[in-house]
Amino acid sequence: MNSVEEGDLVARVEGAAGVIRLNRPKAINAVTLEMFRDIDKALDRFEADPAVALIVLEGAGERGLCAGGDIRTLWESSKANGDLGKILWREEYILNARIKKFPKPYIAFMDGIVMGGGVGLSAHASHRIVTDRTKLAMPEVGLGFFPDVGGTYLLSRSPGEVGTYFGLTGQTMNGPDAIHAKFADAVVLVAKWPELREALTKVRPGVSAADVGKLINGFATGEIAGPVAAKEPAIDALFGFDRMEDIFAALKRDGSEFALATLKTLNEKSPRGMVVTLKLLRLARTASSLEECLVREYRAALEVFRSDDFREGVRAAVIDKDRNPVWSPPRIEDVTPEMLAPYLAGIGADELKFN
């Protein structure tokens, strides 16, 4: 076993597996710019090594694979008019696209909390394992942001309006619902993971993605739909609109317990963030590739980074933790087409480009 300890990231070869472990358990493995760079270097090494048959992504500790990006540092840079957002999101999104196209099987163990940037590192993998403890979410709208890291691509490919629902509410998926929403492929109980992990380190070099899938399925529970799947007919009726005003009107009209609880959740989110999210989700439906969505997300992310709503959302959720953001504008009907336009506009020389 050769090992490289890189601080917050562990990258090493175990048998036939190139193991990438996010190693900040106290922060639920929140990812930093340096960690993205270290993952990219590890993938270079594992791709070039013929003895490495597959990649295993996992998180240190019991709490989760990854709670997202290092949002506090981004907030500080945004306040200081810095350029961390521009640099970090560029490298992160390019890495997300690389994971999607990686030539060897890439297995993501999506245990515990998997949010934001953690979704970007795992949900584009060729083999996505969730567990009986998985809590997966894209809660960015509550930060004046939108589901990025290819989130618009993933959510727009969920069945019916399930992705619209998860993207706008930031609600949590359990393992089976993550499969239903097309964010994951198999539920494996936490108790079975050590045995499956051991088996993955023993596959032969050159193993096919199909054979890895069969191996994983041998350990899987077979569950494919959770509690949200059962609500899909209602979700389709309530979220099948292209304007936030129409979604709000449908929820108010419906008046069911589910609709009113959903309305309460949406009323806590950034109105601007919801309008941007819905527009990006609808555009993503006709996108031909993940890259096309990431290019659009990068344009929107740079605009978010400059916005008061992002700073206010992070302040209320992460810095002061008062859970009482003051959004600008405060109401959905006050978000004008002129406010939306900069999130969708081209950015010239700064456009996201892939190798």
Summary of the structure (lengths in Angstrom):
residues: 355
radius of gyration: 19.8
end to end distance: 31.1
largest distance: 61.3
contacts: 1272
relative contact order: 0.12
helix: 52%
strand: 13%
